[in-house]
C-alpha cells in the first residue's frame, strides 16, 4: 500500500547515486542488486539489497531510515522507499561506522537529509569520508525522535561490534533495529580495530534481550526478522564459546590449537564459518598473542 504524504524528496535527487562510490564499495559490482522491501509490522519495513539491512518507518510526518547500504544503490533504495511512501525522508540513523551501512551517507547528506549517529561514528567517518557523509547530529546517550504519532528511541550499546553501536526501538510498533551486533546469517563480527569487544558483545546482546517481550521483533544488521529468543540463543552461544576459548588459552593453547579444538563445533551448522569470530575472540582473550 502506498502512503502519500505532503512533502516528498525530489525525484531528480535519485541521480545522486551516480556520484563516485566510497572506497568501501569501489571494487564491488552492483549492477544486478535488487532492493526488496519486506513489511515488518504497521509502518515498519526493512529493505534487503547489498550490505546491511535498511529499516524504515513511514507515516504522516515522513520517513526515518536506519542505515543506507552503499552509494551506488542510493537511487534504487530511494525508488523502493517511494513504492511505500512519498513522504519526506527526515532522518537517516547510522547504527555504526561500517561502509555497508553508511556508504549512502554522502548522497543522502547532499540531499539535505539529516544524518544521526553516535559521536564515535562521526569521529571514525571523518577520517575517511567527505563532509557530506558525516553525521550532523551526534549523541553520546539515548535520544528520542517523536514522529508519526509515536516514539523512535535511539539507544547506545556497549562496545561490541564496534565502539559506536546503536539500536533503534520503534516503541509503538515494538520493533528494534539492532545493527550488526546481532545477525542471523553468521557468527558475530567483533571489529577490534574499531573498538569492538567480546564482553561488550555479550553485554549488548543481553541489553537487547532485556528490551523485548514475546511479541518484539528484532531486525538484524544481516538476516531476517527475529525474536527475543533468537537474541538470547545468540548471546548464549557467544558466552559458551568465550568460556571454551578462555579455558584453552589458560591451558596455553596456540591459535591453531584452539582452532583444532573447534570450540564452535555444534554451532557451525547454523552460523557457518567461525574463523573470523574465533580470531577476534582468541586475540582478545590471549592479550593479542596469535
Residue pairs with C-beta under 8 A, 6 or more apart in sequence:
2 83
2 84
2 85
2 86
3 43
3 58
3 59
3 84
3 85
3 86
3 87
4 85
4 86
5 60
5 61
5 62
5 85
5 86
5 87
5 88
6 87
7 62
7 87
7 88
8 86
8 87
8 88
9 78
9 88
9 89
9 111
9 113
11 82
13 78
13 111
14 74
14 75
14 78
14 79
15 75
16 74
16 75
16 107
16 110
16 111
17 71
17 72
17 73
17 74
17 75
17 76
17 107
18 75
19 71
19 106
19 107
19 110
20 71
21 70
21 71
21 72
21 103
22 70
22 71
22 99
22 103
22 106
22 128
22 129
22 133
23 99
23 128
24 70
24 98
24 99
24 100
24 103
25 70
25 71
25 72
25 99
25 100
25 103
28 50
28 70
30 50
30 70
30 72
30 73
33 49
33 50
33 73
33 76
34 49
34 76
35 47
35 48
35 49
35 73
35 76
35 77
35 79
35 80
36 47
36 48
36 49
36 80
37 45
37 46
37 47
37 48
37 80
37 81
37 83
37 84
38 45
38 46
38 47
38 48
38 225
39 45
40 46
40 55
40 173
40 175
40 217
40 219
40 225
41 173
41 174
41 175
41 217
42 172
42 173
43 57
43 58
43 59
43 148
43 173
44 55
44 56
44 57
44 170
44 173
44 175
45 55
45 56
45 58
45 84
46 53
46 54
46 55
46 56
46 177
46 219
46 225
47 53
47 54
47 55
47 56
47 69
47 77
47 80
47 81
49 69
49 73
49 76
49 77
50 69
50 70
50 73
50 100
51 69
51 70
51 73
51 99
51 100
51 101
51 103
52 67
52 69
52 95
52 98
52 100
52 101
52 179
52 180
52 221
52 222
53 67
53 177
53 219
53 220
53 221
53 222
53 223
54 65
54 66
54 67
54 68
54 69
54 77
55 65
55 66
55 67
55 168
55 175
55 177
55 219
56 63
56 64
56 65
56 66
56 81
56 84
56 85
57 63
57 64
57 147
57 148
57 152
57 170
57 173
58 81
58 84
58 85
58 87
58 148
59 87
59 147
59 148
59 149
59 150
60 87
60 148
60 149
61 87
61 90
61 147
61 148
61 149
62 87
62 88
62 89
62 90
62 147
62 148
63 81
63 85
63 87
63 88
63 89
63 90
64 89
64 90
64 91
64 92
64 93
64 145
64 147
64 152
65 81
65 89
65 91
65 92
65 93
65 108
65 113
66 92
66 93
66 95
66 168
66 177
67 92
67 93
67 94
67 95
67 101
67 102
67 177
67 179
67 221
68 74
68 77
68 92
68 94
68 101
68 102
68 103
68 104
68 105
68 107
68 108
69 77
69 100
69 101
69 103
69 104
70 99
70 100
70 103
70 104
71 103
71 104
71 106
71 107
73 103
73 104
74 104
74 107
74 108
77 104
78 89
81 89
89 108
89 111
89 113
90 113
90 114
90 147
91 113
91 114
91 115
91 116
91 145
92 104
92 105
92 108
92 113
92 114
92 115
92 116
93 115
93 116
93 117
93 154
93 166
93 168
94 101
94 102
94 105
94 115
94 116
94 117
94 121
94 135
94 166
95 101
95 165
95 166
95 167
95 168
95 177
95 178
95 179
95 180
95 221
96 121
96 161
96 162
96 164
96 165
96 166
96 179
96 180
96 194
97 117
97 120
97 121
97 124
97 125
97 162
97 164
97 194
98 162
98 180
98 191
98 194
101 179
101 180
101 221
102 121
102 125
102 129
102 133
105 115
105 125
105 129
105 132
105 133
105 134
105 135
106 129
106 130
106 132
106 133
108 115
109 115
109 131
109 132
109 133
109 134
109 136
110 132
114 136
114 137
115 133
115 134
115 135
115 136
115 137
116 135
116 136
116 137
116 138
116 139
116 143
116 154
117 125
117 135
117 138
117 139
117 164
117 166
118 138
118 139
118 140
118 156
118 164
118 165
118 166
119 138
119 139
119 140
119 164
120 162
120 163
120 164
120 195
121 135
121 138
121 164
122 134
122 135
122 138
124 162
124 164
124 194
125 133
125 134
125 135
126 134
139 154
139 156
140 156
141 156
142 153
142 154
142 155
142 156
143 153
143 154
144 151
144 152
144 153
144 154
145 151
145 152
145 154
146 152
149 172
150 170
150 171
150 172
150 173
151 170
151 171
151 172
152 168
152 169
152 170
152 171
153 168
153 169
153 170
153 171
154 166
154 167
154 168
154 169
155 166
155 167
155 168
155 169
156 165
156 166
157 165
157 166
157 167
157 179
157 181
157 200
157 204
157 207
157 208
158 165
158 197
158 199
158 200
158 203
158 204
158 207
159 165
159 195
159 196
159 197
159 200
160 181
160 188
160 190
160 196
160 197
160 200
160 201
160 202
160 203
160 204
160 205
161 179
161 180
161 181
161 188
161 189
161 190
161 191
161 196
161 201
161 204
161 221
162 180
162 191
162 194
162 195
162 196
163 194
163 195
163 196
164 194
164 195
165 179
165 180
165 181
165 204
166 179
167 176
167 177
167 178
167 179
167 181
167 208
167 211
168 176
168 177
169 175
169 176
169 211
170 176
170 177
174 212
174 213
174 215
174 216
174 217
175 216
175 217
175 218
175 219
176 208
176 211
176 212
176 216
176 217
176 218
176 219
177 219
178 208
178 218
178 219
178 220
178 221
178 231
179 221
180 189
180 220
180 221
180 222
181 188
181 201
181 204
181 205
181 208
181 221
182 188
182 205
182 208
182 218
182 220
182 221
182 226
182 230
182 231
182 234
183 189
183 220
183 221
183 222
183 223
184 220
184 222
184 223
184 224
184 226
184 230
185 222
185 223
185 271
185 272
186 222
186 271
186 272
186 273
186 277
187 264
187 267
187 271
187 272
187 273
187 274
187 276
187 277
188 201
188 234
188 238
188 277
189 196
189 276
189 277
189 280
190 196
190 197
190 198
190 201
190 277
190 280
190 281
190 284
191 280
192 280
192 283
192 284
196 280
197 284
198 238
198 242
198 280
198 281
198 284
198 285
201 238
202 235
202 238
202 239
202 242
205 231
205 232
205 234
205 235
205 238
206 235
208 218
208 231
209 228
209 231
209 232
209 235
212 218
212 227
212 228
212 231
213 228
214 227
214 228
216 227
216 228
217 225
217 226
217 227
218 225
218 226
218 227
218 228
218 230
218 231
219 225
219 226
220 226
237 267
237 271
240 267
241 263
241 264
241 267
241 274
241 277
241 278
241 281
242 281
242 285
244 261
244 263
245 258
245 263
245 278
245 281
245 282
245 285
246 285
248 257
248 258
248 261
248 263
249 258
249 282
249 285
249 286
253 261
255 279
255 282
255 286
255 290
258 278
258 282
259 275
259 278
262 268
263 278
264 271
264 274
264 277
264 278
267 274
268 274
279 290
282 290
283 289
283 290
